[in-house]
Amino acid sequence: PGTITRDGMTLKEFNVSARIRDINMDATPDLFIRGGGDVHLQGDWPDIGLTGTVRITEALYTPEFDLLDLLADLTRPRVVIADDTPEADEVRGLPLDLTVLAQDNIRIENSHMNLSLDARMQITGTTAVPGVLGAVTLKRGVIDLLLHEFEITSGNINFTTPFEIDPSLDIKAETITRGEVIRFHITGRASRPNLLLSSDSGKSHSEIMTLLIGQDLTTGESDLGAMAMDYAKHAAARAAAQAIGARTDLIVVPFPVRHENENLLVGVGRQFGDRWKFMYYFGEKSEEGDVIELEYELNPKTDLRFRQNQDGTVSGGFRYRHTFN
C-alpha cells in the first residue's frame, strides 16, 4: 500500500510500503536465500530512500573454497563517494537504511566447513555504493584446517567500517589429536587474519604444526621444510578430491586422518538426503582394519552417530552443540 503524488507529469512524492513473505531466491549459483520483510520507499522526488527490515529465515551458501578464502572474500577496498554533483547523484543510486536479521538461519557448507551462524546487519549507503555495519556470530560448526577437523567454540565477525568492508575477526575452535587438545584463534582483519595455535601442554607453533600433520615432534629447520612440503602435497590431494566431489555425489577425504590412536589413509562417503551421511575410512595398513561411520542429523544442534572402530569395536552416541555466552 501507499501513495505516489505528482505535479502534472512530474513525480513529486513517494510513500509506498511493501510486506514480503516467504520469498525464495537463488541469488547466485552457490547462494540460496529464503526470507521476507517490511520495506518502505519514501521521500520527495528525486530524494527518495529505501528503509525497513529484511528477515532471513533460511540461507545456504556453498562456496568452493576454504575458511581463509572465505574471509578474504569478505573484504572490499575503501569506496570514495563522489562530490555532491548532479552526475554524482545519478551514480550514487537510491539511499539505503535497511536492517537485516538472521537468527541462527544461515549455513555455510562445503568440503572444508560446515557452519551455522546468525547476523544483525545494517545496510547503509546507496544501491550503487552500499555500506555494511553490524555483526555475524558463528553459533556452531566444524572447519577443516591444517588437515584436521576443528569444532567452533566461539566466533564473531564485526563490520565497523561501512565503506571499507574489512571486518574484525575473533574466531576460536579446537580439535583433539594424539590425546592433545589443539586450539586455533583467528584475530585481526579479514584482509590480514592472524592465526594463533595453542595446546594444553604449551607446545610451540612448530611443534603443533608437526603434531597436526602426524610427524615426529621436532623444531629443526629441515624438518619444518619437509613439513611444509608434506602439507602442500596434502593440499593438492584435497584439491583433486574437491574436483572429484564437484563432478560426483561422493565425499572424498584424500589425506591421512587420525582419530585418537587410529591411522587412516583415505575416506570415501556420501550424503543421503538432508540428514544421513555415510563414511568409509581405509586403514593405512591392511592389518589395521577400516572404519565405518554413519551419522544422522536429528536437528541443527544434535547428531546421532554410529561407528565401527579400527579395532573392530562398535561405538555410538549423540553430539550436541551449544554456544556458551
N, C-alpha and C positions, 0 to 999 in steps of 0.2 A: 504494500500500500504506500501511497504518498502522492505528492503533487509536483508538477513541473509548470512553472509560470513563464510567460514570455511577454515581451512588449513588441507587438506586431510580429515580425518574422524573426525577432532576436530573442534568444533564450535569456531568461532573467534569473530564475531561482530554482534550485533543486532541493527537494526534501522527500527522498524516496528510501523506503526500508524494505529489506528482504529477509525472510526467515527460511533458512535452508536446513533440510533434514535428510540424513542418510544418503549422502551423495557418494558414489564410488568413482574413483578417478585413478587411472594409470598415468601418473604424472610423467614417468619415464619408464623404459623397459624394465628397470630394476627397482622401481618405487611405486607401491600401491598405497592409496590413502582412502579411508572412509571417514566421513565426518559431516559436519554441518555448522550452523552458526547464525548469528544475527548481525547483519551489516547495514550500514546507513550511508547513503550518498547525499550530501547536503552542502549548501552554500550558495553564494551568489555567483553566477557565471561571469568569468571563467574560473573563479577561485572556489572551486568545489573540492571536497575531500572525501575519502573513504574511511569510515570508522566502524568499530564494532568488535565482536568476539567470534573467533573461529574455534570450534571444538573438534579435536581429532579423536574419534572413537576407536580407530584401528589404523595402524600404518605398518607396512612391511617393506624394509629396504634390504636388498640382496646384492650389495656391491661385490665385484670380483677383485677385491684387494684386501690387505690385512689392516691391523689397527693403526699402524703408523701412517700408512697411505690414507686411511680414513681421516686421521687428524689433519694431515696436510690438505685434504680436500675441504676442510672447514675454514680455510683461510682465504682472504681476499685483500689485495693491496688497498691502501687508503684511497678513497674516492674523493676527489676535489670537486665540490659543487661550483658550477659556473656563477658568474656575476648575475645580478638581478637585471636581466635584459629581456626583451620580448622573445628573442631567439632562445635564450636560456630557459625561459618558462616553458617553451614547447618541448625542450629536451628533458626537463625535469619530470614531466608526467604528472599523474594525479597524486596529491598528498595523501599519505597513509598514516593511520593511527589504529592499528589492529592488535588485539590481544589474542595469542594462540595458546590454547590449553590442551594438554595431552596427559592424562593421568594414568601412567603405567600401561599405555596402549601402543607404544612404539617398539617394534622389534627390528633388530639388525641381525641377519643370518647369512652365513656362508661357511665355507670350509675352514675359515680361520677364526670365526667368532660367532657367538650366539648370545645376544644381549637384549635385555628388556629395560626400557627407560621411560621417564616421563619428562615433560617440559612445560615451562611457562615462559613465553617469549612475547616481546613487544616489537612489532614491525613498524618502523618509522620511515622517514624519508619520503620517497615518491615511488611510483611504479617504475620509473626509469632508473632511479638510484635508491633502492631500498636499503634501510639500515636495520640492524638486529640488536636488541638488548634482551637480557634475561638469562635463564639458566636451564641446563639439561642435567638430570640426575640419573645415573646408572643405578637401577634398582637391584639387578642381579644379572648373572650370566657367566660365560666362560670365554676365554681368549686363548688362542694358540699363539704362544710367544716363546721364542728360543727352544722350539721343538717340544714344548710341554703345554699342557692344558692348565691354565691358571683360572681360578674362580674369583670373580669380583667380590671384594669385601666392602668397598665404597667407591663412589665416583661422582665427581661434579665437573661440569664444563660451563664456565661462566662467560657470557658475552657482555663486555663492558665498553667497547668502542664501536658504536653503531656503523660507522662508515669505513672503518678499517677492521674488517671481520677477522679477528685473530684471538679466539677465546683463551682464557686461562684454564689450566688443567690441574686436577687433583684426583688421580685415579689410583686405587690400591687393589691388589689381587695377590693370591698366594697359591702355591702348589706344594705337594709333598713328593720328594724323590729320595730314594735310599734312606728313608726314615727321617729326612731333614726337611723342615718347613722352610721353603724359599718364598720370599715376598718381593714384589716389584712395586715401585711407587713412581708414577709419571707426573711430573710437575712442569712448570714453565708455560709457554705459549704453544699453541698448536703448530705454529710455523717453526718453532725450535724447541721441541719437547726434550725434557731431561728424564733419563731412566735411572733410577736408583735400585740396586739389588741388595737384599739383606737376607740373613738367615738366623735361625735361633741360636746357632753356635758361634756367630760372629765371623763367619768366613769373609774373605776379601772378594771383590768383584771377579777377579780372575779365577779364584777357587770356585765360586758359584757358577760361572760360565762353564768351567770344566766339568763340574758336577752335573749340570743340566744336559750336556751332550754325551755324558756317560763315559768320560775318560778318567784316568787316574788324576788325583789332585796334585798339580804342580804349579809353580809360578814362573818357570823358565820361559824366556822369550821364544825359543824354538818351539816349545810345546804350545804356546799361545798361537803361534803362526799356524801350526798344524791344526789347532782347534778351529781357527778361522777358515781354513781350507775345508775342514770337515763340515762346518756349518754351511758353507757355500754349496758344497755338494748336496747336502740335505735340502737346502732351499731350492736348488734346481730340480731335485726329485719331487718336491712339493708342487712346484710349478707344473711339472709334467702331469702329476696326479690331478691337479686342478683342471688342466686341459682335458684329461680323460673324463672327469666328472661333468664338465660342461657339455660333453657330447653323449653322455650316457646318464643313467639314473643311479650310478654307483657312487659310494663314498669310498675314497682310497686314501689310506694313511701310509705313505711310502717310506718313512724313516723309522729307525728303531724306537719302539715305545716301551717304556718301563713302568710297570705298576708294582710298587713295593719291590719284592725280590724277583719279579718275573722279567724275563728277557724275551721281548717280542720283536720280530723283524718287520712285518708289514701287516696292515689291517685292510680288509675289504668289507664293505657293508652296503646297506641300502635303507632308505626311509620308506616306510609303508604308510601311506595316508598322512594325516597331520600328527599322529601320536606315536606310532610304532617305529622303532629303529633297531636294526639288527646289524651286529658287527662280528667279524671273524678275524682274529689275530693269529698269525703264524709264528711259532716259536723260532728263535734264532737257530736252534739245533733241533733235529728231528726227534731226538730222545727227550727233549724238554717238554714236549706237549704244546697244544694250542689252546686258545682262549675263545670262548663264545660268550657274547653279551647280548641281552635282549632288554630293551628299555621301552617303557610306556609312560607317556606324559599324562598324569591324572588331571592336572591343572597347571597353569603357568608357573606355579611355585613348587609343585610336587611331582617327582618322578618315581616310578616303580621299576626296580632293576633286578634281573636275574642273571647269574653269571656262572659259567663253568670255568674254574680257575686252571692255571697251568699245571698244578699238581694233581688235577683230577677231581678236586673237591668242588662242591656247589655252594654258592653264596647268593645272597639277595637282600633286599631291603628297600627302604624309602630314602629319598634325598629331598629335604625340604630347604628351600632358600628363603632367607629372611634378612632384611637390612635393619641393623640396629642404629638408631639415631644417637 
